[in-house]
Amino acid sequence: MLTLVGMKKYTLLFIIILTAFAACKKTGPAKEKPELAFVSLSHNAVTNGDLKDTVLISLRYTIAASDVGKDSTAPYIAFKDSRDQTVNRQYFPNEIADNLPETDLNVSGAITIRLNAGNYFVLRPDRPEGDTLQYEMYLVGKNGVESNRITTSDIYILP
């Protein structure tokens, strides 16, 4: 028959084993479709064409490790300007492909898109008093599969 001290030992052992199992990293199946999440903008107002001003868009991503390539096959973030539907791309750095974990089927992390006001935030001729835009963004892996689409908050271009 178990004594109170024996029951405490088994309870403690059970808790330790349960904690060890809960702490083990669980590897799920490889993602069929990448995931993208908007985190923040560094600021939401820029001066028209200011070469010294840069907006930083922070994002979180998850993508199957098998969908990460290098150079021309590297995943990229596509971002579409709401004003004229122009789509630009920013490729992931090769370091992500060079440092893929050996045991994980998916890769998650943070990426920051740097958009210089001189290149991306110029007033349209019909809007000399100021303008507003948003970017629709999505992640595309080397196999061409697109993630969900996210939209940034408003970005204001001041004259």
Secondary structure by P-SEA (a helix, b strand, c coil): cccaaaaaaaaaaaaaaaaaaaacccccccccbbbbbbccccccccccccccbbbbbbbcccccccccccccccbbbbbbbcccbbbbbbbcccccccccccccccccbbbbbbbbcccccccccccccccccccbbbbbcccccccbbbbbcbbbbcc
